[in-house]
């Protein structure tokens, strides 16, 4: 009985902190980070009925992640979008797929993406330069769009991605779906599926994901047809083809096609799930990291001048 009372109390307290005391929550998280760094010890906080462990030692992180491969229940919120991709997959599927995907991004594969990175970096610089000296603006929006275009090109292997995939409609659906997932995660009252299905948020994210899945299915079907035709002509290796662009990189999608030939578990649904996962994981993390890197550089003019000089 006491255990249930404690769980109910912590849940109610967490709901209060997450919903109505965002400033208090940020302050508490800052305190936790400072205490953990000072003591060099793990810290535990309760997110409703679930404990959340906070570490400052990389060895502690490795130990825990290796010992507990099962994910908390709230990872399932993303399955409406990411299916059984690596981030949201159940343990049996994760254990199988992590083995076949862990060696995907070799140095040679990543090196093939360099031309995409260079072109997108130049585009980003040009976009930001045009805003220099004007009114303040939200750089995160620009960074998010550029990183989404970049990850779409490397994941799907599509040229002219800005016109074909990352339309305003697609970007808005992507951005809104991320926002809705985060909003649900931070609101404990929306965690039960039976409750969330009754909300406008569920209807909205269903529409957003439906749009993105439709576009992704179209691109994947097109690329699969091209892949099958290339096989029939005996042109699996682009270097052996006089008619195929030898400078073209191998996309993540093509790697998944190769895996599907020898592993029947890599179904069309699983291919889409892994593509969607790499898009979300790559876009959000890179855009946020770039945003805060630029913010910190802008706060330290001496560092900015040194970087410019280099």
C-alpha positions as CSV (number, residue, x, y, z in Angstrom):
1,X,0.0,0.0,0.0
2,X,2.8,2.3,0.9
3,X,4.5,1.7,-2.5
4,X,1.3,2.7,-4.3
5,X,1.0,5.9,-2.2
6,X,4.6,6.8,-3.0
7,X,4.0,6.2,-6.7
8,X,0.9,8.3,-6.8
9,X,2.5,11.1,-4.9
10,X,5.6,11.1,-7.2
11,X,3.4,11.0,-10.2
12,X,1.3,14.0,-9.0
13,X,4.4,15.9,-8.1
14,X,6.0,15.2,-11.5
15,X,2.8,16.3,-13.3
16,X,2.9,19.6,-11.3
17,X,6.6,20.2,-12.1
18,X,6.3,19.4,-15.8
19,X,3.0,21.2,-16.5
20,X,2.9,24.2,-14.3
21,X,6.4,24.9,-13.1
22,X,8.7,24.9,-16.1
23,X,11.0,27.5,-14.5
24,X,11.2,25.4,-11.3
25,X,12.0,22.3,-13.4
26,X,14.8,24.0,-15.2
27,X,16.2,25.2,-11.9
28,X,16.0,21.7,-10.4
29,X,17.7,20.2,-13.5
30,X,20.5,22.7,-13.2
31,X,20.9,21.9,-9.5
32,X,21.0,18.1,-10.3
33,X,23.7,18.7,-13.0
34,X,25.8,20.8,-10.6
35,X,25.5,18.2,-7.8
36,X,26.3,15.3,-10.1
37,X,29.4,17.1,-11.4
38,X,30.5,18.1,-7.9
39,X,30.1,14.7,-6.3
40,X,30.9,12.7,-9.5
41,X,28.1,10.3,-8.6
42,X,24.9,9.2,-10.4
43,X,21.7,10.9,-9.6
44,X,18.2,9.5,-9.8
45,X,15.0,11.5,-10.4
46,X,11.4,10.2,-10.9
47,X,9.5,10.9,-14.0
48,X,6.1,9.9,-12.9
49,X,6.4,6.2,-12.0
50,X,9.7,5.8,-13.8
51,X,13.2,6.5,-12.4
52,X,15.5,8.5,-14.6
53,X,19.2,8.0,-14.0
54,X,21.7,10.9,-14.6
55,X,25.4,10.2,-15.0
56,X,28.5,12.3,-15.4
57,X,30.9,9.3,-15.8
58,X,31.1,7.8,-19.3
59,X,32.0,4.4,-17.8
60,X,28.7,4.5,-15.8
61,X,26.8,5.2,-18.9
62,X,28.3,2.3,-20.7
63,X,27.6,-0.1,-17.8
64,X,24.0,0.9,-17.6
65,X,23.3,0.9,-21.3
66,X,24.9,-2.5,-21.7
67,X,22.9,-3.9,-18.8
68,X,19.5,-2.5,-19.6
69,X,18.7,-2.7,-23.3
70,X,14.9,-2.5,-22.8
71,X,13.6,1.0,-23.2
72,X,11.1,2.9,-21.0
73,X,7.5,2.8,-22.0
74,X,7.5,6.4,-23.3
75,X,9.7,5.4,-26.2
76,X,6.7,3.7,-27.6
77,X,5.1,7.1,-28.2
78,X,7.3,7.4,-31.3
79,X,6.2,4.1,-32.9
80,X,3.4,5.8,-34.7
81,X,6.1,7.5,-36.8
82,X,9.3,5.3,-36.4
83,X,7.7,1.9,-36.2
84,X,10.3,-0.7,-35.1
85,X,13.3,1.4,-36.0
86,X,16.4,1.2,-33.8
87,X,15.3,3.9,-31.4
88,X,11.8,2.5,-30.7
89,X,12.2,-1.2,-31.4
90,X,11.4,-3.9,-28.9
91,X,14.4,-5.8,-27.5
92,X,14.4,-8.8,-29.9
93,X,14.1,-6.7,-33.0
94,X,16.7,-4.2,-31.7
95,X,19.2,-7.0,-30.9
96,X,18.9,-8.4,-34.4
97,X,19.0,-5.1,-36.3
98,X,21.8,-3.5,-34.3
99,X,24.1,-6.3,-35.4
100,X,23.3,-5.8,-39.1
101,X,23.3,-2.0,-39.0
102,X,26.2,-1.3,-36.7
103,X,28.7,-1.4,-39.5
104,X,26.6,0.6,-41.9
105,X,28.4,4.0,-41.7
106,X,31.9,2.9,-42.5
107,X,34.6,5.6,-43.2
108,X,34.3,5.0,-46.9
109,X,30.5,5.4,-46.9
110,X,30.7,8.6,-44.8
111,X,33.4,9.9,-47.1
112,X,31.0,9.6,-50.0
113,X,28.7,12.0,-48.3
114,X,31.3,14.8,-48.2
115,X,30.1,16.4,-51.4
116,X,26.6,16.7,-50.0
117,X,28.0,18.2,-46.7
118,X,30.1,20.7,-48.6
119,X,27.3,21.9,-50.8
120,X,24.8,22.2,-47.9
121,X,27.4,24.0,-45.8
122,X,27.9,26.6,-48.5
123,X,24.2,27.0,-48.9
124,X,23.9,27.5,-45.1
125,X,26.6,30.1,-45.1
126,X,25.0,32.0,-48.0
127,X,21.6,31.9,-46.2
128,X,23.0,33.2,-43.0
129,X,25.2,35.8,-44.7
130,X,22.1,37.3,-46.3
131,X,20.6,37.9,-42.9
132,X,23.7,39.5,-41.4
133,X,23.2,43.0,-40.1
134,X,19.4,42.8,-40.4
135,X,16.8,42.3,-37.6
136,X,17.3,39.4,-35.1
137,X,16.0,36.1,-36.4
138,X,15.6,32.5,-35.3
139,X,18.6,30.7,-36.7
140,X,17.2,27.3,-35.5
141,X,14.6,27.3,-38.2
142,X,17.2,27.8,-40.9
143,X,19.5,25.2,-39.4
144,X,16.6,22.7,-39.0
145,X,15.7,23.0,-42.7
146,X,19.2,22.6,-44.0
147,X,20.0,19.6,-41.8
148,X,16.7,18.0,-42.8
149,X,17.6,18.4,-46.5
150,X,21.1,17.1,-45.9
151,X,20.0,14.0,-44.0
152,X,17.3,13.3,-46.7
153,X,19.9,13.4,-49.4
154,X,22.3,11.1,-47.7
155,X,19.5,8.7,-46.4
156,X,17.4,8.6,-49.6
157,X,19.9,9.3,-52.3
158,X,17.6,11.8,-54.0
159,X,19.0,14.8,-55.9
160,X,16.9,18.0,-56.0
161,X,15.7,17.1,-52.6
162,X,14.5,20.6,-51.8
163,X,11.9,20.5,-54.5
164,X,11.0,16.8,-54.3
165,X,11.0,15.9,-50.6
166,X,11.6,18.8,-48.2
167,X,8.7,21.0,-49.4
168,X,7.2,23.5,-47.0
169,X,4.4,21.0,-46.3
170,X,6.8,18.2,-45.5
171,X,9.0,20.3,-43.3
172,X,6.0,21.6,-41.4
173,X,4.7,18.1,-40.8
174,X,8.1,16.9,-39.7
175,X,8.6,19.9,-37.3
176,X,5.1,19.6,-35.9
177,X,5.4,15.8,-35.3
178,X,8.6,16.3,-33.3
179,X,6.9,19.1,-31.3
180,X,3.8,16.9,-30.6
181,X,5.9,14.0,-29.5
182,X,7.9,16.2,-27.1
183,X,4.7,17.8,-25.8
184,X,3.2,14.4,-25.0
185,X,6.4,13.2,-23.4
186,X,6.5,16.2,-21.0
187,X,2.8,15.8,-20.1
188,X,2.3,12.8,-17.8
189,X,-1.4,13.1,-18.2
190,X,-1.1,12.3,-21.9
191,X,1.0,9.2,-21.4
192,X,-1.8,6.6,-21.3
193,X,-2.6,5.6,-24.9
194,X,-6.3,5.5,-24.1
195,X,-6.3,9.1,-23.0
196,X,-4.0,10.4,-25.8
197,X,-6.1,8.9,-28.6
198,X,-9.0,11.2,-27.5
199,X,-6.9,14.3,-27.9
200,X,-6.5,16.7,-30.8
201,X,-2.8,16.1,-30.6
202,X,-3.2,12.5,-31.5
203,X,-5.3,13.4,-34.6
204,X,-2.8,16.0,-35.6
205,X,0.3,13.8,-35.3
206,X,-1.6,11.0,-37.2
207,X,-2.1,13.4,-40.1
208,X,1.5,14.6,-40.0
209,X,2.9,11.1,-39.9
210,X,0.5,10.0,-42.7
211,X,1.8,12.8,-45.0
212,X,5.5,11.9,-44.3
213,X,4.9,8.2,-44.7
214,X,3.2,8.8,-48.0
215,X,6.1,10.8,-49.3
216,X,8.7,8.4,-48.0
217,X,6.8,5.4,-49.5
218,X,6.8,7.1,-52.9
219,X,10.6,7.8,-52.8
220,X,11.4,4.3,-51.5
221,X,9.3,2.7,-54.2
222,X,11.1,4.8,-56.9
223,X,14.5,4.0,-55.5
224,X,13.7,0.3,-55.2
225,X,12.6,0.2,-58.8
226,X,15.9,1.8,-59.9
227,X,17.8,-0.6,-57.7
228,X,16.1,-3.6,-59.2
229,X,16.7,-2.4,-62.7
230,X,20.4,-1.8,-61.9
231,X,20.6,-5.4,-60.6
232,X,19.0,-6.8,-63.8
233,X,21.6,-5.0,-65.9
234,X,24.4,-6.2,-63.8
235,X,25.3,-2.7,-62.5
236,X,25.3,-3.2,-58.8
237,X,28.8,-1.6,-58.6
238,X,28.5,1.9,-59.9
239,X,32.2,1.9,-60.9
240,X,31.5,-0.8,-63.5
241,X,28.8,1.3,-65.2
242,X,29.7,3.7,-68.0
243,X,26.2,5.2,-67.9
244,X,26.0,5.5,-64.1
245,X,27.3,8.5,-62.3
246,X,30.6,7.3,-60.7
247,X,30.7,10.2,-58.3
248,X,27.4,9.3,-56.7
249,X,27.5,8.2,-53.1
250,X,25.8,5.1,-51.7
251,X,22.7,6.2,-49.8
252,X,21.5,4.6,-46.5
253,X,18.5,3.4,-48.4
254,X,20.6,1.5,-50.9
255,X,22.5,-0.1,-48.0
256,X,19.1,-1.2,-46.6
257,X,18.2,-2.7,-50.0
258,X,21.4,-4.7,-49.9
259,X,20.6,-6.0,-46.4
260,X,17.1,-6.9,-47.5
261,X,18.5,-9.2,-50.1
262,X,20.1,-11.5,-47.5
263,X,17.9,-10.8,-44.5
264,X,14.1,-11.4,-45.0
265,X,13.4,-9.5,-41.7
266,X,14.3,-6.3,-43.5
267,X,10.8,-5.9,-44.9
268,X,9.6,-2.8,-46.8
269,X,8.0,-1.7,-43.5
270,X,11.2,-2.1,-41.7
271,X,13.2,-0.3,-44.4
272,X,10.9,2.7,-44.0
273,X,11.1,2.5,-40.2
274,X,14.9,2.6,-40.3
275,X,14.9,5.5,-42.8
276,X,12.4,7.5,-40.7
277,X,14.6,6.8,-37.6
278,X,17.8,8.1,-39.2
279,X,16.0,11.2,-40.5
280,X,14.7,12.1,-37.0
281,X,17.9,11.1,-35.1
282,X,20.1,13.0,-37.5
283,X,18.1,16.1,-38.1
284,X,17.1,17.1,-34.5
285,X,20.5,16.4,-32.9
286,X,22.6,18.1,-35.5
287,X,20.4,21.2,-35.9
288,X,20.2,21.7,-32.1
289,X,24.0,21.2,-31.7
290,X,24.7,23.7,-34.5
291,X,22.3,26.2,-33.0
292,X,23.9,26.2,-29.6
293,X,27.4,26.1,-31.0
294,X,26.6,29.3,-33.0
295,X,24.9,30.8,-29.9
296,X,28.0,30.2,-27.7
297,X,30.4,31.4,-30.4
298,X,28.3,34.6,-30.8
299,X,28.5,35.2,-27.0
300,X,32.3,35.1,-27.1
301,X,33.6,37.5,-29.7
302,X,37.2,36.6,-29.0
303,X,36.6,33.0,-30.0
304,X,34.6,34.1,-33.0
305,X,37.5,36.2,-34.3
306,X,39.9,33.3,-33.7
307,X,37.7,30.9,-35.7
308,X,37.3,33.4,-38.5
309,X,41.1,33.9,-38.6
310,X,41.6,30.2,-38.9
